[in-house]
Amino acid sequence: MKRFILMLCLLLSGCDLVVDIDIPLKNPSLVVNLVFDPQNKWSAYVGRNNQVLDTAVVRVANALVVIYAGGQSVDTLTYLDHGYYGSDDYPALEVDYEVRVSAPDFADVTANSFAPVPAQITSVSIGPEVSDKGKSFTNVKIVFKDDPATENFYELTLETVDDNMDSNGNIIQETRPIAMTTDDPLSTTGQSDEVFALQFKDVLFNGKENSYSFTAISGQLNYAKSVILRLRTISKDLYLYRTTTIAQGLASDNRFAQPVNVYNNIHNGFGIFAGAASSVYVDTKPTPYITSVSPDHGKAGDVILISGGNFIYGEQSSVSVLFYSDSNPHGISSRRLRPTADVIEAVVPEGASTGKIRVDAIGGIVFSPDEFFIDE
């Protein structure tokens, strides 16, 4: 128990009133966050809850994290860094797991959950880009089969993957989560709210093939190298945790809203222990390639032909040609080009230097097999 002194200045009388207040502080409790998926290795975060005057996140590095199944220990997670514990093993579907976490000066905590069988995605349709009020949108519909034997809860996420260049000139892949919104009445994440995960349950379509429509807050889906849509069948614990977390965030922005408590299933502590299993839809564009550049030399203003394939995907055309430059590490773009699926007509720009030619297309970044020589 700590003692705090509250000093009140009474302006009218010019006196100070000193009041001693004893505020009981409870012993801190462990906080455990462990969401497991058979596609990923075991990973957990362990910390402690903040006291009234605490401002920093407090991690716990000396905890014992043990996973049980059927009353038997099946895995012990080892400490990694920054409060995270991990293992080289993977959880399994439909196994009732228990986590037990202990640490000096804390009460032991436990929780139970399982990873449900994922729903089967039957089709995904991605519409064209639509622009409205300066924003770009893409309508998406997913069709999947729901298991009639159980009450199911779902979480949907969307990502794009594109090629990019790092500072050393190497091709790297960058993954970007896409914000979404929906007016589907099944959504529990708040209709018209822009979120990175949509949650819903099978109240109205239990045991049936169901379609779910949403809008991606991006016009780049048709121009991305890959689009990854992940439908996660989640446990009820995770569904309640996610929906109450979102509700609390919305309530915190509204001074008139009722406070929302985040769902917690950690006995004697705080946090979430919950399972999920994913079905994944991936749409990857064909990778472009260059077979030859003709001629293999020239000067600024010359027209060249770049031959290869997959420069254009369907009706989508987003192609750029860059020439090597000593003065510009990012390369110099061709002033004019006429791409087809297998040939690009480009103009050698001013300032180009001898080096390989780079083509950026929807399916990725590719370099010419040989250098293009600049005539002196």
Secondary structure in CASP SS format (residue, H / E / C, confidence):
PFRMAT SS
TARGET T0000
AUTHOR 0000-0000-0000
METHOD secondary structure of the structure
MODEL  1
M C 1.00
K E 1.00
R E 1.00
F E 1.00
I E 1.00
L E 1.00
M E 1.00
L E 1.00
C E 1.00
L E 1.00
L C 1.00
L C 1.00
S C 1.00
G C 1.00
C E 1.00
D E 1.00
L E 1.00
V E 1.00
V E 1.00
D E 1.00
I E 1.00
D E 1.00
I E 1.00
P C 1.00
L C 1.00
K C 1.00
N C 1.00
P C 1.00
S C 1.00
L E 1.00
V E 1.00
V E 1.00
N E 1.00
L E 1.00
V E 1.00
F E 1.00
D C 1.00
P C 1.00
Q C 1.00
N C 1.00
K C 1.00
W C 1.00
S E 1.00
A E 1.00
Y E 1.00
V E 1.00
G E 1.00
R E 1.00
N C 1.00
N C 1.00
Q C 1.00
V C 1.00
L C 1.00
D C 1.00
T C 1.00
A C 1.00
V C 1.00
V E 1.00
R E 1.00
V C 1.00
A C 1.00
N C 1.00
A C 1.00
L E 1.00
V E 1.00
V E 1.00
I E 1.00
Y E 1.00
A E 1.00
G C 1.00
G C 1.00
Q E 1.00
S E 1.00
V E 1.00
D E 1.00
T E 1.00
L E 1.00
T E 1.00
Y E 1.00
L E 1.00
D E 1.00
H C 1.00
G C 1.00
Y E 1.00
Y E 1.00
G E 1.00
S C 1.00
D C 1.00
D C 1.00
Y C 1.00
P C 1.00
A C 1.00
L C 1.00
E C 1.00
V C 1.00
D C 1.00
Y E 1.00
E E 1.00
V E 1.00
R E 1.00
V E 1.00
S E 1.00
A C 1.00
P C 1.00
D C 1.00
F C 1.00
A C 1.00
D C 1.00
V E 1.00
T E 1.00
A E 1.00
N E 1.00
S E 1.00
F C 1.00
A C 1.00
P C 1.00
V C 1.00
P C 1.00
A C 1.00
Q E 1.00
I E 1.00
T E 1.00
S E 1.00
V E 1.00
S E 1.00
I E 1.00
G E 1.00
P E 1.00
E E 1.00
V E 1.00
S E 1.00
D E 1.00
K C 1.00
G C 1.00
K E 1.00
S E 1.00
F E 1.00
T E 1.00
N E 1.00
V E 1.00
K E 1.00
I E 1.00
V E 1.00
F E 1.00
K E 1.00
D C 1.00
D C 1.00
P C 1.00
A C 1.00
T C 1.00
E C 1.00
N C 1.00
F E 1.00
Y E 1.00
E E 1.00
L E 1.00
T E 1.00
L E 1.00
E E 1.00
T E 1.00
V E 1.00
D E 1.00
D E 1.00
N E 1.00
M E 1.00
D C 1.00
S C 1.00
N C 1.00
G C 1.00
N C 1.00
I E 1.00
I E 1.00
Q E 1.00
E E 1.00
T E 1.00
R E 1.00
P E 1.00
I C 1.00
A C 1.00
M E 1.00
T E 1.00
T C 1.00
D C 1.00
D C 1.00
P C 1.00
L C 1.00
S C 1.00
T C 1.00
T C 1.00
G C 1.00
Q C 1.00
S C 1.00
D C 1.00
E C 1.00
V E 1.00
F C 1.00
A C 1.00
L E 1.00
Q E 1.00
F E 1.00
K E 1.00
D C 1.00
V C 1.00
L C 1.00
F C 1.00
N C 1.00
G C 1.00
K C 1.00
E E 1.00
N E 1.00
S E 1.00
Y E 1.00
S E 1.00
F E 1.00
T E 1.00
A E 1.00
I C 1.00
S C 1.00
G C 1.00
Q C 1.00
L H 1.00
N H 1.00
Y H 1.00
A C 1.00
K C 1.00
S E 1.00
V E 1.00
I E 1.00
L E 1.00
R E 1.00
L E 1.00
R E 1.00
T E 1.00
I E 1.00
S C 1.00
K H 1.00
D H 1.00
L H 1.00
Y H 1.00
L H 1.00
Y H 1.00
R H 1.00
T H 1.00
T H 1.00
T H 1.00
I H 1.00
A H 1.00
Q H 1.00
G H 1.00
L H 1.00
A H 1.00
S H 1.00
D C 1.00
N C 1.00
R C 1.00
F C 1.00
A C 1.00
Q C 1.00
P C 1.00
V C 1.00
N C 1.00
V C 1.00
Y C 1.00
N C 1.00
N C 1.00
I C 1.00
H E 1.00
N C 1.00
G C 1.00
F E 1.00
G E 1.00
I E 1.00
F E 1.00
A E 1.00
G E 1.00
A E 1.00
A E 1.00
S E 1.00
S E 1.00
V E 1.00
Y E 1.00
V E 1.00
D E 1.00
T E 1.00
K C 1.00
P C 1.00
T C 1.00
P C 1.00
Y E 1.00
I E 1.00
T E 1.00
S E 1.00
V E 1.00
S E 1.00
P C 1.00
D C 1.00
H E 1.00
G E 1.00
K C 1.00
A C 1.00
G C 1.00
D C 1.00
V E 1.00
I E 1.00
L E 1.00
I E 1.00
S E 1.00
G E 1.00
G E 1.00
N C 1.00
F C 1.00
I C 1.00
Y E 1.00
G C 1.00
E C 1.00
Q E 1.00
S C 1.00
S C 1.00
V C 1.00
S E 1.00
V E 1.00
L E 1.00
F E 1.00
Y C 1.00
S C 1.00
D C 1.00
S C 1.00
N C 1.00
P C 1.00
H C 1.00
G C 1.00
I E 1.00
S E 1.00
S C 1.00
R C 1.00
R C 1.00
L E 1.00
R E 1.00
P E 1.00
T C 1.00
A C 1.00
D C 1.00
V E 1.00
I E 1.00
E E 1.00
A E 1.00
V E 1.00
V C 1.00
P C 1.00
E C 1.00
G C 1.00
A C 1.00
S C 1.00
T C 1.00
G E 1.00
K C 1.00
I C 1.00
R E 1.00
V E 1.00
D E 1.00
A E 1.00
I C 1.00
G C 1.00
G E 1.00
I E 1.00
V E 1.00
F E 1.00
S C 1.00
P C 1.00
D C 1.00
E C 1.00
F E 1.00
F E 1.00
I E 1.00
D C 1.00
E C 1.00
END
